[in-house]
Amino acid sequence: MADPKGFLKEGRQVASRRPVEERLGDWNEVYPGGIGRALLPIINTQASRCMDCGIPFCHQGCPLGNIIPEWNDLVWRNDWEGAIERLHATNNFPEFTGRLCPAPCETACVLGINQDPVTIKNIEVSIIDKAWESGYVRPQAPEWLSGKTVAVIGSGPAGLAAAQQLTRAGHTVAVYERADEIGGLLRYGIPEFKMEKMQVDRRLDQMRREGTIFRTGINVGDELTGEALRARYDAVVLAIGATEPRDLPAPGRELGGIHQAMEFLPQANRVARGKAPTTDGSEQITATGKHVVIIGGGDTGADCLGTSLRQGAASVTQLEIMPRPADSDGKALNRPNGQPWPTYPMIYRVSSAHEEGGERVYAVNTKEFLGNDEGNVRALKLVEVEFVEGRLTEIEGTEREIPADLVLFAMGFLGPEKPGLLEQLGVELDGRGNVVRDGAFATTVPGVFVAGDAGRGQSLIVWAIAEGRAAASAVDTFLTGSTTLPAPIRPTDRPLVV
């Protein structure tokens, strides 16, 4: 245990963000010098608040099974090399999760029953940032090669985790990515102000040194068919994500200026990196000087909000069909009814993007997109809604219009894309459109496995990494008959989330 009285002496502290007016003028991370550096003055004290519980429910909250009390104690003792060793034992990419995960481990923290929980996520990102700075993150090349080959399709967190584990097990692994750079949504979906891409680049450099092969600009299922893929490799891991977006077929949907979030965000990310917004030369979708309406109140919507504000939008309104969540101070004793500790509660949260501006409107539905004479959207017709006996019902007399020059859909995803690779492989799909897999992440096609959102459905980055690690263990067993790779979860595992 760190300090036996730490949780009694110290309160919860988090890193201070840069002033709003400063960070809106650039695309850099919202913390001064990066979050790890911003946390260093307070992080040892925060680690001392961990109680090293007899039953650490933070483990249950984390799909990766991070050994949280142990690395909290090591941080308190300034043993940063020991801390990163413990952290890497369960998590390949803590620099990603430490910035992007919503931290279900913290809502499961025992201290959070009647006090503010330990800042687990902040401690995690401090460990990895300190490790990179100190040279503790080194390539771990395999001692020998198995002679087996594996293709990983998709280079998001699930694909990268599977690839790194399988490479370290001695297999020859090639990661295929249809975009021009590796990273999936980490590269082109997550804005720079949430995670600068140098975090991805230096991890990829480590993986290359370990022996992982990366092949970009290849749309598997097109120039490389599913049949050719199976003939070339001993095993295939599908980590293609859930990229089929949910649409809103309201009247006026055909108007110009209405786009999916994943049309808008990748272009902004490319420009922030000094690249052309598109690979085909088409014009960038931009929020500059426009009234922007974002339909969807989740993380993707917040990413669109922060991006629109940095592009100089005239106004930004974020719509959510569900009612406004309850306020909470984070303590389990003050949670909304029906959301007991240690589950992840649905409470009102404010991200860094929400601090920066825009308006959030809850319990409304879009009835119609209204256009101008040029065929572009000019406004949305909204109506307030409520749940009556479990059914969403419009409230009579609440219709109104709001201006909109740019509408962005951030309403989630419906599963992996079906045409192309999945059809060629002939894998079975479940009722939700996800790839069916058994208890070992194997699809209905021999030698083909699936990890991440493609099999699980849209989920969190921490689940993607956990599935990538677990799928790698299953693939290693398939190829060699046994494995020493850890398998933190099974496909049937579900989070403590309501």
N, C-alpha and C positions, 0 to 999 in steps of 0.2 A: 504494500500500500504506500502511496505517496505520503502526504502529511495527514496523520490521523484526525487532525482537527481542521484540515483545510476547508472543508465544506461549511464549517461553523464560523471560520474567520473571514472568508473571502466571498464576495458576491460575484455574480456572472458579469463578465466583460467581453465585448466583441470589438473587432477592429473598427476604427473610424474610417468612413469613406471620404473621398475627396469632395469638396464643395460642388453642388449641383451645377452651378454656372461654369465651373472649370471642366468638369468631365463631359458636359454636353458639347464642348468645343473640340473633343478628340474621340478616338475610338479605343483608347487605352483602358486597361482594367480600372475599375472604379475605386480601387484602393491605392494609396500613395506608395509607389515602389513595388506594387504587387501585394496580395493579401498576406503571403507568408512573411514578408519583411515587416508589414504593418503590425503583425501580431506578436513579433518577437519580444517586445518589451513587457508583455503581459502574459505570455503563454505558459511560462513555468508556474505562475500563480494559479492560472486557470486549471492546469493539469492537477494541481494539488487538491482541487475540489472533488476529484474522483474518490469514491468511498471503497473501491475494490469489493463490491457487494458479494455476499456469499453466493447469490444467484444473480449474475449480471444480465439483466433483461436487455441491455443494449445489444448483447449478442443476438438475441432473438429478433430485435428490430432490424438488424443488418443482415441482408441476404448472403453477404460474403463471409459472415462469421468472424469479422475482425476481432482480434484479441485486444479489445479496447482498454481494459484496466491495466494490462501489462505495459502497453506503450504510453499510457498516461503516466505511469510510475517512472518509466525511463526518461520521459521528457522532464519531469520534475527534478530528476537527478542529473540533468544535462547530459545524459548518455544518448546523443542523437543517432549515433551509428547503430546502437542496439535497438533504438526505437524504429528506425527504418527497416531493420531486419525483421522485426516483429510485424510491421505493417505490410511489407512486401510478401510475407508468408501467406497472406490471405487476399491481397489486393494487388493486381498488376499495375494499376494506374491510379494511385491515390491523388495525383495532381488533378485528375479529371473529376473524381467523385468529391474531393475536397472543395471543389468550386461549383459543381453542378448538382450534386445529390441533395434532395430536400431533407436529408438527415432523419430518417425514421428511427435511427439509433438514439437520438436525443429525446424524442417523445417517449421512448421506452426506458429512459434513464430513471433509476430508482429515486435519485435525488429530486427528480421532477415531480414526485408525488405532492410534496408540500413546499418545495423551493424551486428556484430556477435551475434547470438541468445543466449538466456539464457541457461546455462548448466543444463537443467531440469533433464536429466537422472542422472547426478552426484549428484544433490541435493536430488533426490529421494532415491538413494542408501545410501547416507549419513544419511538420516532420519531413514531408517530401521536398518542400522548397529548401529547407536547410540541408537536406541530403544532396540535392543537386548542387547547391552552392559549395558544399564541402567535398564533393567528389566521391560520395558514398554510393552513387548509382552507377554500376558498372555492367558491361555486357556479361551475360552468363551463357557462353557458348557450350553446346553439348560436348561430352567427352568422346563420344563415338556416334556414328550415323547408323541408323537402322536399315537403310536401303529402301524404306517406304516413302511414298510421296503423298502429299495431301494438298488439295486445293481448297482455299477458304474464299468464298464468294461474298464480298462486302467487307469494307474496312472501317466499320463503326466500332464501338467499344466491344461488342460481342465477338466480332471477327478478329479484332486485334488481340483480345485476350486468348481466344482459342489458338491463334497462330503462334503467339509467344510461348504458350505452354507446350504445344506440339513441337515447336522448334527445339526447345530445351530438352524435350524427351528424345531428340535425335532424329526426328523425321525431317524430310526436305519439304518445306511448306512454301507455297506460292499464294499470295493474297491478290485477288483480282478486284479492281475498282473501276467502275465505268466513268467516274469523273476524272479530271486531269490531275488531281492530287489525292493522296491517301488521307483518310480520316472520316469519311462519311459525314454524318451530321455534326461530328466534332469539328470538322473542317469548315463546312459551308452552311450549317444550320445554326450553330451557336455563335452569337455575335462576339466580336473581339472584346467588348467591355465586360463580358462575363468570363471569358477565358481567351487570353491571347494565344495565337496559334504557335508561338514558340514552345508552348507546353506540349503540343502534339509533335512538333518537329524534332525535339530532342529525344522524345521517347521512340520515335521512328528510327532515329539514328542508332539508338541502342539496339533495336530489333534487327536492323540491317547488319550490325556488327555481330550479332548472335547467329545470323545466317538466314533470317527470313527474307524471302524474295517478294518484291512488290511490283505489280504490273498494273499500270493505270491506263485509262482511256480504252478499256476493253469491256464492252457490254456483253457479258456472258449470256448466251441465249440468242445472240445475233451472229457476230463473226466467229464466236466459239460456241458451238452447240452443246446442249446437255449430253448428247450421245458421245461427242468427241471428248468432253470433259471426263466422263466416266471411264472412257477407254485410256485416257492419258494418266489418270491418277488412281492410287489405291483406295483413297477415301476422299469424300467431298463434304465440306461443311457449309451449309447455307446460312449466312448471316446477313441477309439482304434487307432486314428491317421491315417495318410496316409503313410503306411509303405511299399507299393508295389513300389519298386525302378524302375526308368527308366533305360533301358539297351541300349547298343550300338551294334547292330548286324552286325558289320563290319567283313570282312574276318579275320580269326585268333582269333575270340572271344573265341574259345574253349581252347586256350593255357593256361598253368599254369601261375600263378602270376597276373591274372586279377581278381579284386574283387570289390564288391560294398563297398562304404564308410562305410555303416552300418554293414559290416562284420569286417572291420578294426578298427573303432573307439571304439566299445564296448570292444573289447579285450584289447586295450591299456588302457582304463579306468579301467578295472578290475585289470590289473597289477599295475597301478599307485596306486590303493587302497590296494595292497598287496594280491590280490586274484589270483587264477589260471585264465589264459586267457579265458578258455572255461569251460563249465560245462560237456562236454562229453570227456574231456581229449585230444582233438585234438591240434595240434601244432599251436602256435600263428603266425598270419600274421604280419610280422615286416618289417620295412624299413631299418634296420641297414645295412650299407654298400652298399645300393642299389641305383640305379638311379630310382627315383620315378617320375611318371607322373600322375598328377591329372587332370581328365577331368571334368570340371565344375568350374566356377569362383565365386560361391557364398560363403555363410557362411560355409556350410559343407566342401567345398573345402579348405577354410582357416583353418578349424579345422584339416583336414588331413595334411595340410602343417605344422602347428605348431607341430603336433604329430610326423610327419616324421622327422622333424629337431631334436626334442628331442630324438628320437630313434637313431640318428646318420646316417641319409641318406647321401649317397655320393653326391647326387644332387636332387633337387626337381624342377619340372617344372609344372606350373598350366596352363591348356589350357582353352580358352573360345572361343566359336564359334562366339559370337557377337563382334563388333568392340569395341575398347577401349573407355570407357565413357569419356565425356568431363571433363576437370579440372574446379574446382570452389572453391571459397573461402568461400562458404556457405551462402553468402548474396543473397537474392532473386533478387536483381538488376543485378547480374552477372550470373544468371542461363542460361542453354542451352535453345535455342528456343523451344517452345512447352511444357515447363515444368514450368508453372507459380507458384508463391507462391499462396496458401499454400500447394501445392502438394509435395509429397516426390520425389525429383529429382534423376534421374539416373546419378550420377556423379562418378568420379574416387575417390575411397576411399581406405585407407590403414589401415588394421587392425593390431593388435599387432603381429599376426603371419607373416604378410607381412613385417613388420619391421625386422623380425628375419632372413630372407634369402629367397632363392628360386627365380625363375624367372616366371614372368607372361607373357603369350603369347596370344594375342588377334587375332580374325578374322582368325582362323584356324579350319579345320575339320580333323578328323581322318579317313583316307581311309582304313588302313589295320594295323593289328597287326602282326608283324614279329616274328618268333620263332627261337629257337636254336635246336640243335640235341636232347636235352633232352625233348623237347615238352613244354618249357617255353618261355614266351615272352622275347625278347631281344631288340626290337625297335618298334617305331610307325612310320608309313608313314603318313605324314601330307601334307595338301594342303591349301594354303591361299584362303580365300573366301571373297566375298563382296556382298552387296545387289544391284541388278540391277532391277529397276522397281518393287521393293518390293519382289523380289525373290533372295534367296541365291544362288550365282553362284561361281563356282571355277575359280580361276585366273590361266590361262594357264601358264605352265612353272615354277610353284612355289612349286612343290612337293619336299619334303625333308624327311630325316629320323632323329629321335632323339633317343638316347639310353633309354631303359626302362626295368628294372628288375622287377618292381612292378607298376601296373597300377590300379588306384583307380577311380571308377565312382562316381562323386558327382554331378549328373545331375538332382536331384530332384526326386519327387515321383508322382505316377499315381493314388493315392487314397488308400482306405483301402483294406486290403486283403479280397478277396471274399469267398474262400473256408472256410468251418467250420461254425462259428457263424452266419455270415450274411446270408448264404444259409439256415441254420437251422431256423432262425427267419423269413425268407421270406420277408425281407424289400425290398422296391423298390429302385433301383439305377437310377441316372440320366445319361445323355449322357457322362459325364466325369468319371463315375464309382463311384461317391460319393453317400452317403446315402441321399435319398430324405427326406426333412422335411418340415413341414408347418410353419406358422408364430409363432408357439409356440414350435418349435424345436421337434415336435412329428413326428415320422416316420409313415409309412403307416400301422404299426402294433400297435394296441392299447396298451398303457402302456409302449411303447418303445420309448425313446427319443435319440437324437444324438447331440453331442457337439464337437466343435473343428474341426480338419482337416478331420475327417471321413465324415463330412457333408459339410464342407466349401471347402475342398481341401487344399493342402499344403499352410500354411500361417505362420504368425508371432506368437510368444509366447503371445504377448499382446492380439491378437485376440482370442487365445485359452482360456485364462483366462476370457476374456469378455464373450465368448460363454458359458463357464462353469457356470458362475454366472447367465447369462440369462436363460440357460436351467434349472438351479436349481429353479429359480422363476416359470418357467412353470410347472415343476414337482410338486412343492409345491401346486400350484393351482389345478393341476390334482388330487392330493391326498386329499386335504382339502376343495376345493372350492374357496379359496382365498389365498392371500399371502402378506406378508410384505417384502419379499426379493426383492431387486432391480433387474431390468432387463435393463442393460445398452445398449443392442443392440437387433436388430431383425436379423433373418437369412438372410434377403435380404440386410442388410447394407453392404457397401463396403468401403474400405479405400480411403483416398485422396492420391492415389498412381498411378503414370503413369507407 
